[in-house]
Amino acid sequence: MDAEIRNEFETIFAPYAKKNATFYIETTIADTRESFVATALWKNALLASEQRVWLQPMTVALVPKEDDWEIVSIEVKVVQPAAPS
């Protein structure tokens, strides 16, 4: 399941990430036929406020639904870069 979701991750979250953002799946917490839970790290993501955020960890949980996967939970944490001193 992990490979299938990894291959489609950018497509699934295209409206979230917009362009010029990259991601990698940092940790896979669960990868079974019943669920997939992982933490992805987005770099250079553009928020709805149009502000750039350097890093955004996202934890996402998916469960199978018919012939596809359904997102049942998303948690996003915003990590602001430190201001220059």
Rosetta blueprint (number, residue, H / E / L):
1 M L
2 D H
3 A H
4 E H
5 I H
6 R H
7 N H
8 E H
9 F H
10 E H
11 T H
12 I H
13 F L
14 A H
15 P H
16 Y H
17 A H
18 K L
19 K L
20 N L
21 A L
22 T E
23 F E
24 Y E
25 I E
26 E E
27 T E
28 T E
29 I E
30 A E
31 D E
32 T L
33 R L
34 E L
35 S L
36 F E
37 V E
38 A E
39 T E
40 A E
41 L E
42 W E
43 K E
44 N E
45 A E
46 L E
47 L L
48 A L
49 S L
50 E L
51 Q L
52 R E
53 V E
54 W E
55 L E
56 Q E
57 P E
58 M E
59 T E
60 V E
61 A E
62 L E
63 V E
64 P E
65 K E
66 E L
67 D L
68 D E
69 W E
70 E E
71 I E
72 V E
73 S E
74 I E
75 E E
76 V E
77 K L
78 V L
79 V E
80 Q L
81 P L
82 A L
83 A L
84 P L
85 S L
